[in-house]
Amino acid sequence: MKFQVNRDVFSEAVSFAVKLLPQRTTLPILSGVLIQANDDGLVLSSFDYEVSSQTEIQADVEEPGTVLVSGRLLAEIAGRLPNAPVRIATEESRITVSCGSANFTLLSMPVEEYPSIPEIGEQSGVVPAEEFAAAVAQVAVAASRDDVTPVITGVQLEVRENNLGLVATDRYRVAVREIDWDGGTVASEESVTALVPARTLQEVGKTFGHSGTISVSITSRDDRELIAFSADKKTVTSLLIKGNFPPVRRLFPETVDNYAVMNTGELIEATRRVALVLEREAALRFTFSADGLTLEAIGSEQAQAQESIDAILTGDDTVVSLKPQFLLDGLGAVNSEFVRISFTKTENPNKPGPVLITSQTSREQAGADTYRYLLQPNLLLR
């Protein structure tokens, strides 16, 4: 195999191909990137039996061929090459990488032992890339990071006619967002769900966020359920998480009469300041009244803190205890100048229900987006 390729194009392609590979793998061969050179250019692929990445780029191919090489090492080399065309050639089990005055020799890995890259099924639908990336960023923050319960480490995608819902939870909070979905001629009235690992979905959002549209394919073959995202000659596939996602949508109230509206930035800054004196895992007390909002960090002998900010309250005075980081995650995802915090009820009047965080266009007008973030008060965590 022998070819010449633009340095920046090659570096970006290798970086994309290895981005989703695990840092450590029990099978060293799965840390490789597969390079296929043909008359049309190069195809770079990686696959670890769960996630695959594949991209096509242009190159001047003198001799077609296929080679497997350590992915992260090649990515580091490609990212530091001088500004000149990159020439790559293979001879027996060695690969030479030449660029300007820089020369590297790498050992190849046995191609015949590498697993076959998953085949992508028929396109299921198309989503607007920028909106999808924003929705993933808003929702994935609520997914669990505890592998003990794999089913809540993912983001549930729910396809219904012209709508795609994204849902995530870690038991203490739930995030939901709806975006447009174009199912084309294969649109069906039946809902389709896909539970995708949150980390994979976040990388897809970052990678394809400026691609115009993203093609999505959900397929089931040989007892392996798979989802694929494609745009700009790049494709990411992922095995779906098996199991039943908890029915968390039913936790959201249809209407809430008791709520407060405040400036999002002011609330974020006040929460960060007052939380400075908190011990780990402790909660902040939020008191909402006609006079505004008071934040209090109490219970520590070393330090206490208190701050008040403006808030417009509709309904009864309310006191809730919330973990500051969970609140900040929701506030950071709202993407609006003002935020509405709504207070739900429980059967026990002494226990406040979850608080609902939504966007607010102005002090008087609710936001136009469909993002909702439901957070359990700290009292319910015990």
Secondary structure as UniProt FT lines:
FT   STRAND          2..5
FT   HELIX           7..18
FT   TURN            19..20
FT   HELIX           28..31
FT   STRAND          32..38
FT   TURN            39..40
FT   STRAND          41..47
FT   STRAND          51..57
FT   STRAND          60..63
FT   STRAND          65..70
FT   HELIX           71..80
FT   STRAND          86..91
FT   TURN            92..93
FT   STRAND          94..99
FT   TURN            100..101
FT   STRAND          102..107
FT   HELIX           111..113
FT   STRAND          125..128
FT   HELIX           129..140
FT   TURN            141..142
FT   TURN            147..148
FT   HELIX           150..152
FT   STRAND          154..160
FT   TURN            161..162
FT   STRAND          163..169
FT   STRAND          173..180
FT   HELIX           184..186
FT   STRAND          192..197
FT   HELIX           198..208
FT   TURN            209..210
FT   STRAND          213..221
FT   TURN            222..223
FT   STRAND          224..231
FT   TURN            232..233
FT   STRAND          234..239
FT   HELIX           248..251
FT   STRAND          259..263
FT   HELIX           264..274
FT   HELIX           275..277
FT   TURN            280..281
FT   STRAND          284..289
FT   TURN            290..291
FT   STRAND          292..297
FT   STRAND          305..309
FT   STRAND          312..314
FT   STRAND          318..322
FT   HELIX           324..334
FT   STRAND          338..343
FT   TURN            349..350
FT   STRAND          355..360
FT   STRAND          372..375
FT   HELIX           378..381
//
